[in-house]
C-alpha cells in the first residue's frame, strides 16, 4: 500500500493527539499527550501546523511530524510513526518533507533532539544532513523535606521577567528559548542578592509540579548562586516534585542541582542541519 503526507492543519486537534499517542506506545520515553497539552505545546513552541505533516495510509493516520518556526530557525519535533508501519521509508519521507517545507521558507538552520540510545533515528538524521551539537539532560527531583528559606533571595516582579530572559547570551534549547518561556502563564522567580553573589531563577509552578527552570549567574560562583536559589524555591514549594528539561550536560549549575536531589532521567542529543 502507498502512503501520503498531508499538512497537519487539515486535521482536528483530537486526531493529532490520537495518532501521536499511537506512535509513542512503544517509544523509549512515551510522553503521552492530551488535547489540552498539545494545544499548549503548539502555542508555546511556535508549531506551524500548515508546515507540519501527518502520514496517511488510505484513511488511516499512521505518523506525525511537527515543525516549529522562529525567524531563521526551524525545529522538528513530536516525530513518530506507528510501530506497524515502520521500515517502509515513511519516517525518512516525513523528515525530508519537513525539511523541504523549512527550505521553501528559506530558513537556514534546522534543529531537533533525539533521545540518546535511539540509534536508528540518529542514523536517519545523519543521512539527511544533521550533525550532533551537544547532549541535553532531563532531570527530576522527588518531593523532599523543605530546606530552610534563604533570606538573601527576593521575588522577581513579573514585568522584569522578559528582560531577564532576553539577557541570556548562551545558546538555549528550543524549549528554553525566550520565545518559549515568554508564553508561559504564571511564571515566578527569585533574585539572589548578596555581596559576592548575583543571579536569578525563573520557573513555573503548577499544583502538581515545578518545571521550566532556567538560571543565570551574573556575579560570583554559579554553584553557590544556584544553591541559594534552589533552597528558596523548594522552601517556597514544599512537597512538590520538580523537573528541569534540556539543560546542557556541561552546564555550570549542575552540581547545585545534584546537591538538591535532582537526578538524571535520560539524555537527548541536540542535532543541527544548515540548509
N, C-alpha and C positions, 0 to 999 in steps of 0.2 A: 504494500500500500504506500501511497505517496503522502507527504505532509506539506503543509504550507505555513508561512509565517504571517501573522496578522497584527496590525497595530493594537496595542493593549487598550487604547481608548475606545475601542469598539465593543468592549465588554463591561458588564456591571461589576462593581467592586466585589460583590459576593462571589462572582465567577472567578475572579482573580485570586481571591482568598482560597477558594476550594482547590484550584489547580496548584497554587503554591504549596499548600499543606500536603497535597498528594505527592508532590515532588520531594518533600522532605521526610517522608515516613521512615526511610532507611538511611538518612543522612547522618554524618558523623556527629553533628550538633544540630538537632532538628529545628529549633527556634520556630515553633508554630505561631501562626498569626490569626487574629480575629479581624473583622471588618473595621472596627474602631482603630486597632493598632496599625493596620495597613494604611488607612486614611491618614493617620498621623505621620506615618513613615513617608508617604508621598509628599506631604506638606513640608515636613522639616528638612528632608533631604533633596528637595527640588527635583523630584522624579517627573519626567515628561512622558506621560502615558502615550502620547502620539508617536514618540520615538522608541518606546518600549515595545516588546514583541511577545506574542503568545503563539506557541506551536500547536497546530491543529492537525489531527488525522481524521478525515471525514468530518463528523460533528463533534469529535472528542477532543477536549482540551488536554494536552499532554505535557506542555512545558511553558516556562515563563522566564523572561529576562527583562530587567528594568534598567533604564538609563537615566541617571541624574545629570543635569546640565547646569553649569555655572560659568558663564563667560567663556574663557579659553580652556576650561576643564570639563571633562565628562567622566562619569563613574558608572561602571557596570555593577549591578547588584541584584540580589534575590534571583540569581540564575539557578534554574533547576529543571530537571527532566524526570518524568515519571519512570520508575525503575523498569517497567515492562516495555519501555520504548528506547532504552539506551543501546549503544553500539550500532546505531543506524545513521550516524553522521548528523543527527538533529542538533545536538549540543554545539557542534562546530558551526553549523549553519546559523544558529541563533546568535552566537558571539560575532560571527562575521557580519550578520545583519545589523547588529547593534553598532559595530564599528563603522559600517557603511553609513548608517544614519548620522553618527557623530562626524564622520569625514565630510558628509554633504553640508554640514553646518560649519565647515572649516574650523573645527575645534582641534588644536594641535596636540593636546595632552589627554590621554585616556588612562583611567585608574581603575583598579579593582583590588579586592582582597580574596585570598583563598586560604582555607584552613590548612595549617601545617600538617602534613601527612596525607593530604589529598593529592597524590602524585599524578593521577590520571588528569585531573583538571589542570594541574600545574604544567604538565607536558603540552596540553592543548593550548594554553595561553602562550607558552613559549613559541609554539609553531606559528601563532598569529601575531608575533612581534612584541609580546610583553617581556619585561625583564624584572627580576626581583629588585625591590627598592630597600626594604627593611622588614624586620619582624615586629609585630604588634601583639601586646599581651591583653588578655581579658582576665581580670582578677576579681575575686569576690571575698567579702568578709561576712561571716555569720554574725548574728546578734550576740553581743558580749556585754559584760559588765561595763557600764559607762565610765570613762575616765573622768578625772576632775576637769572642770572648765578652766580655760586659760583667760586670765584677766587682761592679757595683752592683745586679745583678739576682739575686734569690733565689727558689727554688721556692715555690709555693703549696701548702700542705697540702690534701689532698682535703676534709677536714672544714671548711675555710674557704670552699670554693667557692660553696656555696649562699648564704651570707650576702653574699658579694661580688656575685653575680649579682643578688640582691634589692636591693642598694643603688643600682642604676642607676635613675635617675628619668626619663631621657629616653625618648621613645616608641620602641619596638622593633618591627621587622617580626616577623610571626608566627614565622618560622623562628628568630629570635634572642631571642625572649622567654624569660624564666626558665623557664617551664613546658616549653619545648623543650629548652633546654640542660641542665636538671637531669636529664633522662632519658638523656643520653649516657653511654656506657660509656668508661672510661679517659680522662677529661679530664686535662689538665695545665695548668700556668700559671706565671707569674712575677710577682713584685712588683719594681718598681724603687724602691729606697730610696736617696735622695741628698738632700743638704741642701736643694736648691731644687726637687726633683722627687719626686713620689709618684704612683704609678699601678699598674695591673695589666693583665694579659692572660690570658684563658682560651682554650683551643683543644683540638682533638682531633687526634692524630697516629695515622694508620694506616700500615701498611707501604709504601703507595704514594702517600700524600698527606697534607698538613696541611690541615685545614679547620676550620670552626666558630669562627673567630677573633672574639673580642669584646674591646673595650678599655674602660678608664675611666681618665681622668686626675683625680687627686684634688687635686694641687697642682702649680703650675708650668706650663710651656709644653707643650701637648698633643703638638705635633710632636716636640719633643725627647724627651719621655717615651716616645712610641711608637717613636721611632728606637732608643732603648736596648732596648726590649722586643723589637723585631723582630730586632735584631742578636743578642740572646741566643737567640731562637727558631731562627734559621737557622744559628747556630753549633752548636746542640744537635742539629739535624736536617739535617746537610749532605746534599745530593743529593736531597732530597725537594721536589717541586713543592708549591705551596700555592694555596689558593683562599679568598677571603672573599666572602660572599654577602649581598646585600641591605643594604649599607651606604649610608646616605643620601648623596645627591650633594653635600650641603653639610657633611658630617661634618668636624670639625676635625682628625681624624687622617689625612686623605687624603694630604697632602704627604709624610708619613713613609712611607706605603705605596708611593707612586710612587718615592721615593728608593731603596727596597729592591727595585725592579724589578717591582712589581705593575702590571699594565696592565688597563684596562677591556676586558671581552669583550662585554658587552651591558648594557642597562638594562631595568629593569621600572618600570612605573607602578603605584604603590600607589593603590587606589581604595577609597572608603568609602561605605557607604549606612547611613542611620539609619532604622529602622523606625518 
